[in-house]
Amino acid sequence: MEEFNQRCFFECHETLEDLWNAERSELRRFYQGLLQVGVGYYKIITRPNYRGALSLFESGAGYLRRFEPSQFGIDVTGLLEIVEASRRELERLGEHGMDQFDRQLIPTLKAGDTHDPA
């Protein structure tokens, strides 16, 4: 969570990839979803790739939806709302407006107060 919240998305990718590779249960999809969302933001702010960012937001959100409302204390529902707002903003800006993306839309992972099955 710390790497994601500090916007260290490359490092976050490495950490989540290790967790994803080690996990054999359905939690693999949770890690994969977080990883893809983080890389989506990386493709906006560090290595601009419009289509890649949109695709990663969509696929990452798809993986995360099955873990609503929360997982490991992370408010998955809230995260998905922010990812969707980010996707809409990116589509509004278009490929040539990515540098104008409002970085305040980049979420921080927060613990929710919902029931956590883990």
Residue frames as qw, qx, qy, qz and C-alpha x, y, z in Angstrom:
[[0.000, 0.886, 0.464, 0.000, 0.00, 0.00, 0.00],
 [0.339, -0.755, 0.065, 0.557, 2.81, 2.39, 0.86],
 [0.363, -0.128, 0.564, 0.731, 4.42, 2.20, -2.60],
 [0.134, 0.616, 0.676, 0.381, 1.06, 2.75, -4.28],
 [0.188, -0.905, -0.349, 0.157, 0.25, 5.70, -2.02],
 [0.356, -0.659, 0.236, 0.619, 3.66, 7.26, -2.66],
 [0.625, 0.728, -0.021, -0.280, 3.01, 6.90, -6.40],
 [0.146, -0.551, 0.790, 0.226, 6.01, 4.62, -6.76],
 [0.855, 0.243, 0.098, -0.447, 4.12, 2.57, -9.30],
 [0.618, 0.480, -0.622, -0.023, 7.13, 0.75, -10.77],
 [0.021, 0.318, -0.838, 0.443, 8.18, -0.46, -7.32],
 [0.640, 0.035, 0.433, -0.633, 4.56, -1.26, -6.47],
 [0.812, 0.358, -0.304, -0.346, 4.36, -3.36, -9.63],
 [0.420, 0.405, -0.791, 0.185, 7.41, -5.36, -8.57],
 [0.247, -0.171, 0.746, -0.595, 6.03, -5.97, -5.07],
 [0.734, 0.180, 0.261, -0.601, 2.56, -6.95, -6.29],
 [0.715, 0.413, -0.509, -0.243, 4.01, -9.17, -8.99],
 [0.176, 0.313, -0.879, 0.315, 5.93, -11.11, -6.34],
 [0.453, 0.030, 0.627, -0.633, 2.75, -11.52, -4.28],
 [0.753, 0.353, -0.083, -0.550, 0.75, -12.48, -7.36],
 [0.574, 0.415, -0.700, -0.089, 3.29, -15.10, -8.43],
 [0.047, 0.218, -0.877, 0.425, 3.44, -16.63, -4.94],
 [0.534, 0.086, 0.461, -0.704, -0.34, -16.75, -4.42],
 [0.028, -0.034, -0.942, -0.333, -2.31, -19.79, -5.59],
 [0.145, 0.542, 0.759, -0.331, -5.79, -18.85, -4.35],
 [0.228, 0.800, 0.489, 0.261, -8.34, -16.45, -5.83],
 [0.298, -0.853, -0.023, 0.427, -6.37, -13.64, -4.11],
 [0.529, -0.023, 0.465, 0.710, -4.11, -13.75, -7.18],
 [0.188, 0.674, 0.529, 0.480, -6.83, -11.76, -8.93],
 [0.289, -0.923, -0.201, 0.154, -6.85, -9.12, -6.21],
 [0.505, -0.538, 0.300, 0.605, -3.11, -8.58, -6.55],
 [0.426, 0.251, 0.593, 0.636, -3.43, -8.61, -10.33],
 [0.045, 0.855, 0.468, 0.218, -6.16, -5.96, -10.19],
 [0.351, -0.878, 0.011, 0.325, -4.14, -3.65, -7.95],
 [0.556, -0.251, 0.465, 0.642, -1.08, -4.20, -10.10],
 [0.350, 0.475, 0.588, 0.554, -2.94, -3.30, -13.28],
 [0.085, -0.946, -0.309, -0.047, -4.54, -0.19, -11.80],
 [0.469, -0.731, 0.181, 0.462, -1.14, 0.99, -10.54],
 [0.493, -0.037, 0.554, 0.670, 0.47, 0.40, -13.93],
 [0.218, 0.762, 0.532, 0.297, -2.42, 2.32, -15.49],
 [0.196, -0.966, -0.055, 0.157, -1.43, 5.38, -13.47],
 [0.567, -0.424, 0.431, 0.559, 2.23, 4.74, -14.31],
 [0.444, 0.316, 0.614, 0.571, 1.26, 4.89, -17.99],
 [0.055, 0.928, 0.330, 0.162, -0.30, 8.28, -17.40],
 [0.272, -0.954, 0.101, 0.074, 2.32, 10.04, -15.28],
 [0.524, -0.582, 0.521, 0.340, 5.63, 8.33, -16.09],
 [0.231, -0.129, 0.790, 0.553, 5.50, 6.56, -19.46],
 [0.503, 0.364, 0.139, -0.772, 2.55, 8.04, -21.34],
 [0.062, -0.027, -0.922, -0.382, 0.54, 5.37, -23.12],
 [0.487, -0.016, 0.059, -0.871, -3.09, 6.36, -23.58],
 [0.785, 0.003, -0.455, -0.421, -4.50, 3.08, -24.82],
 [0.534, 0.085, -0.773, 0.331, -2.44, 1.08, -22.34],
 [0.087, -0.077, 0.544, -0.831, -3.70, 3.13, -19.39],
 [0.648, -0.014, -0.047, -0.760, -7.34, 2.79, -20.44],
 [0.768, 0.074, -0.610, -0.181, -6.97, -0.94, -21.00],
 [0.394, 0.088, -0.759, 0.511, -5.27, -1.49, -17.64],
 [0.322, -0.088, 0.374, -0.865, -7.93, 0.51, -15.78],
 [0.764, 0.012, -0.233, -0.601, -10.63, -1.63, -17.38],
 [0.764, 0.065, -0.642, 0.024, -8.99, -4.99, -16.77],
 [0.225, 0.165, -0.679, 0.679, -7.72, -4.08, -13.30],
 [0.474, -0.110, 0.245, -0.839, -11.19, -2.92, -12.25],
 [0.804, 0.017, -0.429, -0.411, -12.62, -6.16, -13.59],
 [0.600, 0.069, -0.731, 0.317, -10.38, -8.18, -11.31],
 [0.045, 0.125, -0.550, 0.825, -11.03, -5.96, -8.30],
 [0.556, -0.236, -0.168, -0.779, -14.84, -5.99, -8.56],
 [0.775, -0.190, -0.590, -0.119, -15.04, -9.52, -7.20],
 [0.513, -0.092, -0.586, 0.621, -13.40, -8.29, -3.97],
 [0.232, -0.455, 0.010, -0.860, -15.93, -5.56, -3.14],
 [0.026, -0.984, -0.091, -0.153, -16.60, -4.03, -0.72],
 [0.138, -0.859, 0.484, -0.094, -13.15, -4.52, 0.81],
 [0.948, 0.081, -0.239, 0.194, -10.15, -6.79, 0.98],
 [0.674, -0.033, -0.298, 0.675, -7.31, -6.64, 3.51],
 [0.217, -0.675, -0.335, 0.621, -8.91, -3.45, 4.85],
 [0.117, -0.123, 0.387, 0.906, -8.67, -1.72, 1.46],
 [0.451, 0.530, 0.397, -0.598, -11.89, 0.02, 0.44],
 [0.371, 0.074, 0.760, 0.528, -12.21, -1.69, -2.93],
 [0.219, 0.766, 0.601, 0.062, -15.55, -0.06, -3.74],
 [0.081, -0.925, -0.005, 0.371, -14.10, 3.41, -3.17],
 [0.371, -0.420, 0.595, 0.576, -11.01, 2.55, -5.19],
 [0.381, 0.354, 0.765, 0.379, -13.13, 1.39, -8.12],
 [0.136, 0.906, 0.380, -0.125, -15.10, 4.65, -8.07],
 [0.178, -0.819, 0.274, 0.471, -11.86, 6.63, -8.32],
 [0.416, -0.137, 0.741, 0.509, -10.47, 4.41, -11.07],
 [0.334, 0.632, 0.671, 0.197, -13.68, 4.94, -13.06],
 [0.019, 0.959, 0.117, -0.259, -13.44, 8.72, -12.56],
 [0.329, -0.593, 0.516, 0.523, -9.82, 8.56, -13.72],
 [0.445, 0.196, 0.774, 0.406, -10.78, 6.57, -16.80],
 [0.242, 0.840, 0.485, 0.027, -13.49, 9.09, -17.71],
 [0.132, -0.903, 0.135, 0.386, -11.07, 12.00, -17.22],
 [0.411, -0.335, 0.663, 0.529, -8.46, 10.32, -19.40],
 [0.393, 0.472, 0.724, 0.314, -11.03, 9.71, -22.14],
 [0.093, 0.941, 0.278, -0.167, -12.14, 13.35, -21.90],
 [0.236, -0.781, 0.349, 0.460, -8.55, 14.57, -22.29],
 [0.826, 0.558, -0.062, -0.055, -7.72, 12.21, -25.13],
 [0.904, 0.040, -0.015, 0.425, -4.35, 10.87, -26.12],
 [0.454, 0.495, -0.060, 0.739, -2.78, 14.28, -26.67],
 [0.296, -0.741, 0.065, -0.599, -4.04, 15.73, -23.39],
 [0.832, -0.271, -0.453, 0.170, -2.58, 13.15, -21.03],
 [0.446, 0.156, -0.357, 0.806, -0.13, 15.69, -19.61],
 [0.275, -0.393, 0.054, -0.876, -3.15, 17.61, -18.26],
 [0.653, -0.348, -0.668, -0.079, -4.44, 14.66, -16.23],
 [0.390, -0.723, 0.195, -0.536, -5.42, 15.85, -12.76],
 [0.463, 0.243, -0.796, 0.306, -3.04, 13.98, -10.48],
 [0.357, -0.202, 0.538, -0.736, -5.37, 14.57, -7.56],
 [0.850, 0.051, -0.155, -0.501, -7.50, 11.83, -9.13],
 [0.561, 0.270, -0.768, 0.149, -4.78, 9.28, -8.35],
 [0.741, -0.565, -0.196, -0.307, -6.17, 7.35, -5.39],
 [0.022, -0.481, 0.782, -0.396, -4.58, 6.45, -2.13],
 [0.609, -0.192, -0.762, -0.111, -5.38, 3.03, -0.78],
 [0.306, -0.409, 0.409, -0.756, -7.35, 3.44, 2.43],
 [0.067, -0.127, -0.961, 0.234, -8.64, 0.99, 4.94],
 [0.436, -0.360, -0.381, -0.732, -12.43, 0.77, 4.81],
 [0.359, -0.201, 0.643, -0.646, -14.83, 0.04, 7.61],
 [0.822, 0.086, -0.243, -0.508, -16.58, -2.77, 5.76],
 [0.878, -0.273, 0.386, -0.079, -16.41, -6.45, 6.60],
 [0.274, 0.674, -0.662, -0.182, -13.18, -7.99, 5.40],
 [0.975, -0.026, -0.102, -0.195, -13.21, -11.72, 4.64],
 [0.646, 0.449, -0.521, 0.331, -9.45, -12.05, 5.07]]
